[in-house]
Amino acid sequence: MGVCLVYAAFAWRLSRPRALARAEGVLAWDGQAWYWRTGPPAGAGMVPVSGDGWQVEPEVTLDLHGLLLLRLMPLDPHAGPQRWLWLTPQGDSGRWRALRRALYSSGTRPAQ
């Protein structure tokens, strides 16, 4: 019950317009690392390349299939605090499935 209340508090906080404006940005995977760049996308289909934005470690915190809660932890201490993002498919199910696969497959590390 306590976990549900915490998630509800996050949802309420992030649903306010001011909180959503702060979270606007582009999350991109270049095959090696994840990058977060704040601000609106440069254009339709444009994503940041390596070095464009802050390198982050995404963690899927809540997966409701059609809604993901991500925690982005910057790898550079000067990049600022961690960010929380609510992600939705917004009508593009093909890219949504690819994003979900990339988030889960990039989270696995090779055995040492």
Backbone as JSON, one array per atom type, in Angstrom:
{
  "sequence": "MGVCLVYAAFAWRLSRPRALARAEGVLAWDGQAWYWRTGPPAGAGMVPVSGDGWQVEPEVTLDLHGLLLLRLMPLDPHAGPQRWLWLTPQGDSGRWRALRRALYSSGTRPAQ",
  "N": [[0.82, -1.18, 0.0], [1.96, 1.23, 0.77], [3.89, 1.6, -1.23], [2.28, 2.01, -3.46], [1.13, 4.47, -2.74], [3.41, 6.1, -2.8], [4.09, 6.0, -5.56], [1.75, 7.14, -6.57], [2.01, 9.71, -5.55], [4.29, 10.57, -6.97], [3.22, 10.48, -9.56], [1.2, 12.41, -9.38], [2.74, 14.7, -8.83], [4.34, 14.88, -11.15], [2.4, 15.24, -13.05], [1.57, 17.82, -13.0], [1.6, 20.89, -14.85], [3.95, 22.56, -14.67], [5.93, 20.82, -13.72], [6.02, 18.98, -15.79], [7.01, 20.55, -17.86], [9.63, 20.99, -17.06], [10.67, 18.49, -17.48], [10.9, 18.12, -20.18], [12.51, 16.88, -23.01], [14.97, 14.94, -24.83], [15.51, 11.53, -25.06], [17.98, 9.3, -25.9], [19.46, 6.42, -27.43], [22.53, 5.23, -28.41], [23.5, 2.8, -29.11], [25.59, 2.13, -27.53], [25.44, 3.72, -25.23], [23.15, 5.64, -23.17], [21.66, 8.84, -23.68], [20.64, 12.03, -22.48], [19.05, 14.95, -23.37], [18.06, 18.14, -22.58], [15.2, 20.15, -23.38], [13.18, 20.88, -26.33], [12.74, 18.49, -29.06], [14.99, 18.59, -31.89], [13.88, 18.31, -34.4], [11.45, 16.52, -36.36], [11.88, 13.14, -35.81], [14.54, 13.5, -35.18], [17.31, 12.76, -33.17], [19.55, 13.0, -30.35], [23.07, 12.59, -30.82], [25.99, 10.67, -29.84], [27.58, 12.32, -27.2], [25.99, 14.54, -27.4], [24.28, 16.05, -25.16], [23.68, 14.74, -21.83], [25.27, 11.85, -20.58], [23.47, 9.15, -19.36], [22.2, 6.77, -16.98], [19.56, 4.8, -17.4], [16.82, 3.62, -15.43], [14.25, 1.38, -15.24], [11.56, 1.93, -13.35], [8.87, 1.56, -12.9], [6.72, -0.41, -14.74], [4.02, -0.42, -16.69], [3.24, -1.48, -19.04], [1.88, 0.17, -21.05], [2.78, 2.47, -20.06], [5.61, 3.89, -18.7], [7.7, 4.43, -15.93], [10.6, 6.08, -15.58], [13.81, 6.35, -14.14], [16.38, 8.54, -14.5], [19.74, 8.5, -14.11], [22.41, 10.6, -13.98], [25.67, 10.08, -15.32], [27.76, 11.78, -15.11], [28.81, 13.83, -12.54], [28.42, 16.58, -12.69], [26.21, 16.97, -14.19], [23.86, 17.4, -12.95], [20.92, 16.69, -10.9], [19.27, 13.46, -10.51], [16.67, 12.47, -12.79], [13.15, 12.03, -13.15], [10.99, 10.37, -15.3], [7.92, 10.06, -17.01], [6.92, 7.9, -19.46], [5.12, 7.42, -22.47], [3.46, 5.64, -25.17], [2.24, 7.26, -27.18], [0.8, 6.79, -29.61], [2.6, 5.54, -31.39], [3.28, 2.59, -31.74], [5.25, 0.82, -32.7], [7.76, 2.08, -32.36], [7.6, 2.38, -29.64], [7.67, -0.25, -28.66], [10.28, -0.88, -29.48], [11.75, 0.94, -27.94], [11.19, 0.01, -25.34], [12.35, -2.56, -25.49], [15.04, -1.82, -25.88], [15.58, -0.44, -23.48], [15.38, -2.5, -21.58], [17.24, -4.4, -22.55], [19.64, -3.0, -22.54], [20.11, -2.77, -19.9], [21.23, -5.08, -19.0], [24.22, -6.62, -18.01], [27.36, -7.98, -19.08], [28.56, -11.15, -17.86], [31.22, -11.48, -15.52]],
  "CA": [[0.0, 0.0, 0.0], [2.86, 2.37, 0.84], [4.51, 1.77, -2.55], [1.24, 2.62, -4.31], [1.02, 5.87, -2.37], [4.6, 6.79, -3.3], [3.92, 6.15, -7.0], [0.68, 8.1, -6.8], [2.57, 11.04, -5.28], [5.13, 10.9, -8.13], [2.33, 10.74, -10.7], [0.55, 13.71, -9.17], [3.75, 15.76, -8.96], [4.77, 14.99, -12.55], [1.28, 15.59, -13.92], [1.39, 19.27, -13.0], [2.25, 21.47, -16.04], [5.3, 23.07, -14.42], [6.83, 19.68, -13.6], [6.19, 18.4, -17.11], [7.86, 21.44, -18.66], [11.02, 20.76, -16.66], [11.11, 17.17, -17.92], [10.93, 18.04, -21.62], [13.83, 16.59, -23.54], [15.12, 13.81, -25.75], [16.27, 10.4, -24.56], [18.48, 8.58, -27.07], [20.38, 5.29, -27.26], [23.39, 5.18, -29.6], [24.02, 1.45, -29.24], [26.56, 1.94, -26.45], [25.08, 4.46, -24.02], [21.95, 6.48, -23.21], [21.92, 10.28, -23.54], [19.48, 12.88, -22.21], [19.24, 16.36, -23.71], [16.88, 18.9, -22.22], [14.67, 21.01, -24.42], [12.37, 20.19, -27.32], [13.51, 17.83, -30.11], [15.44, 19.49, -32.96], [12.97, 18.15, -35.52], [10.79, 15.21, -36.37], [12.79, 12.02, -36.0], [15.92, 13.84, -34.82], [17.71, 12.35, -31.83], [20.93, 13.39, -30.11], [24.11, 11.59, -31.05], [26.93, 10.6, -28.72], [28.16, 13.58, -26.81], [24.98, 15.6, -27.43], [23.5, 15.86, -23.95], [24.36, 14.09, -20.71], [25.16, 10.4, -20.55], [22.68, 8.75, -18.2], [21.88, 5.36, -16.75], [18.12, 4.73, -17.12], [16.32, 2.49, -14.65], [12.8, 1.26, -15.3], [11.09, 1.83, -11.98], [7.5, 1.03, -12.96], [6.35, -0.75, -16.11], [2.62, -0.79, -16.81], [3.16, -1.83, -20.45], [1.58, 1.36, -21.83], [3.28, 3.61, -19.3], [6.85, 3.58, -18.0], [8.32, 5.43, -15.06], [12.04, 5.93, -15.68], [14.71, 7.2, -13.35], [17.62, 8.79, -15.22], [20.83, 8.86, -13.21], [23.53, 11.09, -14.77], [26.97, 9.49, -15.02], [28.64, 12.92, -14.81], [28.27, 14.51, -11.36], [28.09, 17.97, -13.01], [25.02, 16.97, -15.03], [22.69, 17.74, -12.15], [20.29, 15.6, -10.16], [18.55, 12.45, -11.29], [15.37, 12.91, -13.3], [12.09, 11.03, -13.24], [10.22, 10.58, -16.53], [6.81, 9.18, -17.39], [6.95, 7.7, -20.91], [3.93, 6.8, -23.06], [3.67, 5.35, -26.6], [1.7, 8.35, -27.99], [0.33, 6.37, -30.93], [3.64, 4.93, -32.22], [3.53, 1.34, -31.02], [6.49, 0.2, -33.17], [8.89, 2.71, -31.68], [7.42, 2.12, -28.21], [8.21, -1.6, -28.39], [11.73, -0.81, -29.65], [12.27, 1.64, -26.77], [11.11, -0.89, -24.19], [13.38, -3.59, -25.66], [16.36, -1.2, -25.66], [15.74, -0.15, -22.05], [15.62, -3.73, -20.83], [18.45, -5.1, -22.99], [20.82, -2.23, -22.16], [20.28, -2.91, -18.46], [21.95, -6.3, -18.69], [25.67, -6.5, -18.07], [27.98, -9.29, -19.29], [29.13, -11.79, -16.67], [32.68, -11.32, -15.43]],
  "C": [[0.87, 1.26, 0.0], [3.52, 2.66, -0.5], [3.52, 2.42, -3.51], [1.08, 4.1, -4.01], [2.21, 6.69, -2.87], [4.47, 7.02, -4.8], [2.81, 7.15, -7.34], [1.18, 9.52, -6.56], [3.47, 11.48, -6.43], [4.26, 11.25, -9.33], [1.67, 12.1, -10.56], [1.55, 14.84, -9.39], [4.15, 15.97, -10.42], [3.63, 15.37, -13.49], [1.0, 17.08, -13.93], [2.14, 19.88, -14.17], [3.67, 21.94, -15.8], [6.3, 21.91, -14.34], [7.07, 19.05, -14.96], [7.09, 19.26, -17.98], [9.33, 21.23, -18.31], [11.54, 19.46, -17.22], [11.2, 17.05, -19.44], [12.35, 17.83, -22.11], [13.8, 15.4, -24.48], [16.0, 12.77, -25.08], [16.7, 9.58, -25.77], [19.47, 7.49, -26.67], [21.21, 5.2, -28.52], [23.99, 3.8, -29.83], [25.03, 1.11, -28.16], [26.1, 2.57, -25.14], [23.79, 5.25, -24.27], [22.36, 7.92, -22.98], [20.6, 11.0, -23.32], [19.86, 14.31, -22.55], [17.97, 17.08, -23.37], [16.46, 19.79, -23.37], [13.88, 20.2, -25.44], [13.26, 19.52, -28.38], [13.86, 18.82, -31.22], [14.51, 19.43, -34.16], [12.38, 16.77, -35.48], [11.82, 14.12, -36.66], [14.23, 12.31, -35.62], [16.19, 13.41, -33.38], [19.15, 12.8, -31.6], [21.89, 12.25, -30.41], [25.03, 11.58, -29.85], [27.54, 11.96, -28.44], [27.18, 14.74, -26.83], [24.05, 15.37, -26.25], [24.34, 15.15, -22.9], [24.19, 12.59, -20.82], [24.48, 10.01, -19.25], [22.55, 7.24, -18.14], [20.38, 5.29, -16.45], [17.78, 3.48, -16.32], [14.81, 2.49, -14.74], [12.33, 0.99, -13.89], [9.69, 1.22, -11.92], [7.16, 0.8, -14.41], [4.91, -1.24, -16.12], [2.26, -1.08, -18.26], [2.87, -0.62, -21.34], [2.07, 2.63, -21.16], [4.53, 3.16, -18.55], [7.26, 4.74, -17.11], [9.81, 5.13, -15.07], [12.74, 6.85, -14.7], [16.0, 7.31, -14.14], [18.68, 9.27, -14.24], [22.02, 9.32, -14.06], [24.83, 10.42, -14.35], [28.0, 10.56, -14.68], [28.05, 13.66, -13.61], [27.88, 15.97, -11.61], [26.81, 18.09, -13.83], [23.75, 17.32, -14.25], [22.09, 16.51, -11.49], [19.66, 14.57, -11.09], [17.21, 13.02, -11.72], [14.42, 11.72, -13.34], [11.25, 11.37, -14.47], [9.09, 9.57, -16.63], [6.85, 9.1, -18.91], [5.69, 6.98, -21.35], [4.17, 6.58, -24.55], [3.21, 6.46, -27.54], [1.42, 7.94, -29.43], [1.37, 5.73, -31.83], [4.08, 3.63, -31.56], [4.82, 0.66, -31.45], [7.71, 0.78, -32.45], [8.8, 2.48, -30.17], [7.99, 0.75, -27.85], [9.73, -1.6, -28.5], [12.38, -0.12, -28.44], [12.28, 0.71, -25.56], [12.16, -1.99, -24.28], [14.77, -3.02, -25.37], [16.6, -0.92, -24.18], [16.06, -1.41, -21.26], [16.91, -4.42, -21.26], [19.7, -4.33, -22.6], [21.09, -2.33, -20.67], [21.03, -4.16, -18.06], [23.44, -6.08, -18.88], [26.27, -7.88, -18.29], [28.58, -9.83, -17.98], [30.64, -11.64, -16.68], [33.28, -12.45, -14.65]]
}
